[in-house]
Amino acid sequence: MKPNFYASVCHYGVHGGAVKLTDDYFMFGTQKIIIKAEFRRLKIAYNSIKNIEYWYALFFPIVKISLLDGRKYNFIIFNIKRFQRLIEEKMALNNKREL
């Protein structure tokens, strides 16, 4: 089962979509045509993630993903505690497979 979360990417506004955590990737998808194509089907390999930060802005749960190449993505992800637990588990498993 692939965990799914209601989410929005924060890029020149807030654009709704969904996050899916697969065994190897963090994936964000939306069907909005007003957003850059890069964000419509965003796929980030766990091994390219430098760090993840979590906080709340007002009552919105924010997740900031920083990549090794310097890119940064901000998301509003609901059920943030479950998301944090699952992505950390998947990243740890992915790191073990690489060793």
Backbone as ProteinMPNN parsed JSONL, in Angstrom:
{"seq_chain_A": "MKPNFYASVCHYGVHGGAVKLTDDYFMFGTQKIIIKAEFRRLKIAYNSIKNIEYWYALFFPIVKISLLDGRKYNFIIFNIKRFQRLIEEKMALNNKREL", "coords_chain_A": {"N_chain_A": [[0.834, -1.184, 0.0], [0.56, 2.183, -0.858], [1.18, 5.035, 0.914], [-0.934, 7.846, 0.942], [-1.471, 11.381, 0.916], [-3.399, 14.317, 1.506], [-2.405, 17.3, 0.044], [-0.666, 20.402, -0.623], [1.293, 22.299, -2.847], [3.494, 24.953, -2.245], [4.038, 27.411, -4.204], [4.357, 30.305, -5.649], [1.765, 30.873, -4.711], [-0.801, 28.705, -3.386], [-1.225, 25.45, -4.307], [-3.365, 22.871, -4.717], [-3.219, 19.292, -4.321], [-1.905, 15.986, -4.236], [0.141, 13.901, -2.172], [2.206, 11.11, -2.556], [3.839, 8.389, -1.116], [6.196, 6.281, -2.211], [8.175, 3.254, -2.379], [10.646, 4.208, -3.168], [10.422, 6.916, -3.811], [9.314, 10.284, -3.11], [6.355, 11.656, -4.095], [4.556, 14.213, -5.704], [1.494, 15.267, -6.981], [-0.639, 17.111, -9.156], [-3.497, 18.386, -10.906], [-3.709, 20.873, -11.865], [-3.458, 23.325, -14.316], [-2.286, 25.787, -14.263], [0.051, 25.865, -12.914], [3.627, 25.427, -12.953], [4.992, 22.907, -15.106], [6.877, 21.269, -13.884], [5.951, 20.951, -11.273], [3.575, 19.606, -11.516], [3.807, 16.845, -11.725], [5.724, 15.944, -9.653], [8.614, 14.268, -8.684], [10.638, 12.966, -6.308], [13.571, 11.446, -5.44], [14.376, 9.56, -2.552], [17.065, 9.395, -1.831], [18.093, 11.764, -2.756], [17.376, 13.718, -1.058], [18.3, 16.177, 1.171], [17.558, 17.311, 3.693], [14.62, 17.457, 5.817], [12.224, 19.672, 7.005], [9.833, 20.513, 9.525], [6.983, 22.352, 10.443], [4.443, 24.602, 11.775], [2.391, 26.999, 10.215], [0.335, 29.431, 11.137], [-2.369, 27.509, 11.363], [-1.65, 25.628, 9.566], [0.039, 22.726, 8.517], [3.36, 22.633, 7.659], [5.797, 21.427, 5.394], [9.115, 21.385, 4.543], [11.216, 20.488, 2.022], [14.5, 19.984, 1.361], [16.861, 19.609, -1.166], [19.826, 17.803, -2.22], [20.994, 19.111, -4.377], [20.426, 21.756, -3.945], [17.875, 22.746, -4.477], [14.641, 23.658, -3.144], [11.55, 22.774, -1.695], [8.318, 23.65, -0.653], [5.571, 22.443, 1.147], [2.147, 22.09, 2.073], [1.036, 19.707, 4.141], [-1.343, 17.554, 5.189], [-2.088, 15.681, 8.168], [0.444, 15.529, 9.364], [2.12, 14.32, 11.294], [1.879, 11.551, 10.851], [2.812, 11.521, 8.224], [5.486, 12.372, 8.642], [6.518, 10.251, 10.186], [6.242, 8.069, 8.372], [7.734, 8.889, 6.056], [10.283, 9.138, 7.114], [10.773, 6.492, 7.871], [10.749, 5.258, 5.324], [12.894, 6.573, 4.078], [15.019, 5.709, 5.696], [14.954, 2.923, 5.18], [15.524, 3.002, 2.461], [18.121, 4.03, 2.498], [19.484, 1.921, 3.753], [19.296, -0.061, 1.804], [20.981, 0.95, -0.135], [23.483, 0.658, 0.935]], "CA_chain_A": [[0.0, 0.0, 0.0], [1.307, 3.427, -0.93], [0.513, 6.066, 1.704], [-1.31, 9.063, 0.243], [-1.799, 12.502, 1.791], [-3.85, 15.562, 0.898], [-1.279, 18.221, 0.149], [-0.584, 21.532, -1.546], [2.637, 22.831, -3.028], [3.526, 26.401, -2.061], [4.891, 27.971, -5.25], [3.574, 31.425, -6.178], [0.405, 30.544, -4.309], [-0.978, 27.357, -2.838], [-1.85, 24.642, -5.355], [-3.769, 21.601, -4.137], [-2.882, 18.039, -4.988], [-1.73, 14.846, -3.34], [1.482, 13.328, -2.011], [2.263, 9.65, -2.459], [5.153, 7.889, -0.724], [6.464, 4.938, -2.717], [9.367, 2.7, -1.733], [11.846, 4.941, -3.568], [10.19, 8.309, -4.155], [8.281, 11.204, -2.656], [5.729, 12.12, -5.325], [3.452, 15.158, -5.592], [0.788, 15.415, -8.243], [-1.801, 17.983, -9.235], [-4.002, 18.502, -12.268], [-3.856, 22.295, -12.176], [-2.639, 23.689, -15.474], [-1.671, 27.103, -14.071], [1.324, 25.687, -12.215], [4.703, 24.921, -13.817], [4.947, 21.464, -15.374], [7.743, 20.613, -12.885], [5.215, 20.668, -10.049], [2.385, 18.788, -11.771], [4.18, 15.45, -11.438], [7.027, 16.058, -9.001], [9.104, 12.974, -8.2], [11.91, 13.201, -5.616], [14.167, 10.227, -4.877], [14.744, 9.747, -1.145], [18.509, 9.58, -1.682], [18.463, 13.117, -3.159], [16.889, 14.639, -0.025], [19.309, 16.585, 2.157], [16.853, 17.326, 4.979], [13.198, 17.797, 5.83], [11.84, 20.467, 8.171], [8.399, 20.494, 9.798], [6.488, 23.383, 11.349], [3.086, 25.064, 11.519], [2.167, 28.414, 9.934], [-1.049, 29.54, 11.611], [-2.734, 26.13, 11.707], [-1.296, 24.779, 8.44], [1.279, 21.945, 8.702], [4.272, 22.899, 6.556], [6.943, 20.539, 5.216], [10.103, 21.935, 3.616], [12.146, 19.463, 1.572], [15.706, 20.536, 0.74], [17.574, 18.581, -1.918], [21.284, 17.906, -2.256], [21.393, 20.051, -5.434], [20.097, 23.118, -3.539], [16.449, 23.077, -4.648], [13.81, 23.545, -1.939], [10.12, 22.719, -1.967], [7.46, 23.789, 0.522], [4.265, 21.817, 0.992], [1.214, 21.928, 3.186], [0.678, 18.282, 4.135], [-2.198, 17.238, 6.327], [-1.673, 14.484, 8.915], [1.899, 15.722, 9.297], [2.845, 13.366, 12.143], [1.912, 10.278, 10.127], [3.719, 11.736, 7.096], [6.861, 12.409, 9.147], [6.902, 8.888, 10.577], [6.373, 7.205, 7.201], [8.833, 9.269, 5.163], [11.547, 8.811, 7.785], [10.938, 5.04, 7.741], [11.09, 4.935, 3.935], [14.244, 7.071, 3.811], [15.951, 4.822, 6.389], [15.003, 1.667, 4.416], [16.198, 3.29, 1.2], [19.553, 4.166, 2.798], [20.018, 0.581, 4.039], [19.412, -0.788, 0.537], [22.104, 1.486, -0.891], [24.748, 0.222, 1.548]], "C_chain_A": [[0.878, 1.246, 0.0], [0.563, 4.493, -0.13], [0.276, 7.328, 0.876], [-1.72, 10.124, 1.256], [-2.376, 13.635, 0.959], [-2.744, 16.569, 1.109], [-1.443, 19.366, -0.84], [0.871, 21.942, -1.65], [2.527, 24.347, -2.901], [4.532, 26.97, -3.06], [4.075, 29.045, -5.97], [2.09, 31.19, -5.935], [0.372, 29.126, -3.761], [-1.79, 26.555, -3.85], [-2.109, 23.234, -4.817], [-3.397, 20.405, -4.981], [-2.779, 16.932, -3.965], [-0.271, 14.416, -3.318], [1.332, 11.833, -1.872], [3.691, 9.279, -2.086], [5.295, 6.466, -1.242], [7.7, 4.408, -1.991], [10.619, 3.526, -2.017], [11.675, 6.442, -3.74], [9.117, 8.986, -3.307], [7.675, 11.755, -3.944], [4.589, 13.077, -4.995], [2.816, 15.28, -6.958], [-0.394, 16.349, -8.108], [-2.25, 18.035, -10.688], [-4.186, 19.958, -12.676], [-2.918, 22.681, -13.311], [-1.938, 25.03, -15.294], [-0.313, 27.016, -13.383], [2.366, 25.141, -13.196], [4.618, 23.404, -13.951], [5.781, 20.679, -14.357], [6.963, 20.171, -11.653], [3.989, 19.787, -10.281], [2.62, 17.319, -11.461], [5.588, 15.448, -10.862], [7.412, 14.722, -8.381], [10.494, 13.199, -7.615], [12.4, 11.885, -5.02], [14.599, 10.511, -3.438], [16.235, 10.015, -0.983], [18.985, 10.957, -2.165], [18.009, 14.167, -2.141], [17.995, 14.907, 0.987], [18.694, 16.622, 3.551], [15.397, 17.732, 4.788], [12.916, 18.547, 7.127], [10.32, 20.473, 8.286], [8.063, 21.649, 10.729], [5.053, 23.735, 10.984], [3.1, 26.558, 11.256], [0.671, 28.635, 10.127], [-1.454, 28.135, 12.04], [-2.41, 25.164, 10.568], [0.023, 24.043, 8.708], [2.177, 22.076, 7.464], [5.43, 21.896, 6.578], [7.855, 21.185, 4.182], [11.105, 20.835, 3.298], [13.294, 20.15, 0.845], [16.471, 19.4, 0.079], [19.076, 18.831, -1.911], [21.761, 18.916, -3.299], [20.997, 21.499, -5.133], [18.64, 23.515, -3.728], [15.704, 22.854, -3.347], [12.351, 23.597, -2.345], [9.361, 22.825, -0.653], [6.085, 23.21, 0.207], [3.439, 22.015, 2.251], [0.771, 20.474, 3.097], [-0.125, 17.985, 5.4], [-1.843, 15.866, 6.877], [-0.141, 14.421, 8.942], [2.672, 14.716, 10.155], [2.948, 12.001, 11.475], [2.876, 10.388, 8.943], [5.17, 11.679, 7.563], [7.349, 11.005, 9.502], [7.156, 8.017, 9.351], [7.534, 7.593, 6.298], [10.182, 8.97, 5.809], [11.818, 7.312, 7.737], [11.395, 4.671, 6.331], [12.489, 5.412, 3.582], [15.283, 6.176, 4.472], [16.077, 3.493, 5.638], [15.748, 1.862, 3.102], [17.694, 3.408, 1.402], [20.197, 2.815, 3.081], [20.214, -0.215, 2.754], [20.618, -0.326, -0.267], [23.44, 1.016, -0.335], [25.107, -1.155, 1.15]], "O_chain_A": [[1.829, 1.342, 0.775], [-0.576, 4.823, -0.462], [1.179, 7.814, 0.195], [-2.251, 9.808, 2.32], [-1.916, 13.895, -0.153], [-2.201, 16.69, 2.207], [-2.251, 19.303, -1.766], [1.598, 21.935, -0.656], [1.574, 24.95, -3.395], [5.733, 27.006, -2.79], [3.214, 28.736, -6.795], [1.27, 31.297, -6.848], [1.395, 28.445, -3.689], [-2.906, 26.936, -4.204], [-1.172, 22.501, -4.502], [-3.277, 20.497, -6.203], [-3.479, 16.937, -2.952], [0.451, 14.548, -4.306], [0.45, 11.343, -1.166], [4.644, 9.795, -2.67], [4.609, 5.556, -0.778], [8.21, 5.061, -1.08], [11.547, 3.549, -1.208], [12.664, 7.173, -3.809], [8.158, 8.359, -2.854], [8.4, 12.268, -4.797], [3.762, 12.8, -4.126], [3.507, 15.383, -7.971], [-1.066, 16.378, -7.077], [-1.466, 17.758, -11.595], [-4.761, 20.238, -13.727], [-1.721, 22.394, -13.264], [-1.074, 25.379, -16.099], [0.394, 28.02, -13.29], [2.013, 24.466, -14.163], [4.219, 22.709, -13.017], [5.431, 19.552, -14.007], [7.273, 19.14, -11.055], [3.42, 19.27, -9.319], [1.718, 16.631, -10.984], [6.533, 15.001, -11.513], [6.631, 14.12, -7.644], [11.421, 13.576, -8.333], [11.719, 11.282, -4.19], [15.127, 11.583, -3.147], [16.635, 10.776, -0.101], [20.16, 11.287, -2.003], [18.23, 15.362, -2.337], [18.552, 13.983, 1.58], [19.238, 16.035, 4.487], [15.004, 18.27, 3.753], [13.316, 18.114, 8.208], [9.609, 20.443, 7.282], [8.781, 21.896, 11.698], [4.511, 23.226, 10.002], [3.746, 27.31, 11.986], [-0.151, 28.1, 9.384], [-0.907, 27.623, 13.016], [-2.842, 24.011, 10.593], [1.014, 24.669, 9.084], [1.795, 21.676, 6.364], [5.966, 21.565, 7.635], [7.42, 21.498, 3.074], [11.766, 20.311, 4.195], [13.084, 20.819, -0.168], [16.7, 18.355, 0.689], [19.532, 19.939, -1.629], [22.821, 19.518, -3.13], [21.206, 22.38, -5.967], [18.212, 24.533, -3.185], [16.064, 21.99, -2.546], [11.964, 24.365, -3.226], [9.709, 22.177, 0.334], [5.515, 23.457, -0.857], [3.976, 22.097, 3.356], [0.197, 20.057, 2.091], [0.358, 18.146, 6.521], [-1.36, 14.998, 6.15], [0.471, 13.411, 8.596], [3.769, 14.304, 9.778], [4.0, 11.363, 11.531], [3.659, 9.474, 8.685], [5.994, 11.007, 6.942], [8.466, 10.623, 9.153], [8.16, 7.308, 9.287], [8.252, 6.717, 5.816], [11.126, 8.587, 5.117], [12.967, 6.898, 7.58], [12.315, 3.871, 6.16], [13.206, 4.723, 2.856], [16.327, 5.905, 3.877], [17.186, 2.985, 5.474], [16.512, 0.995, 2.678], [18.467, 2.938, 0.567], [21.342, 2.586, 2.689], [21.186, -0.96, 2.626], [21.215, -1.114, -0.999], [24.431, 0.98, -1.064], [26.14, -1.672, 1.576]]}, "name": "protein", "num_of_chains": 1, "seq": "MKPNFYASVCHYGVHGGAVKLTDDYFMFGTQKIIIKAEFRRLKIAYNSIKNIEYWYALFFPIVKISLLDGRKYNFIIFNIKRFQRLIEEKMALNNKREL"}
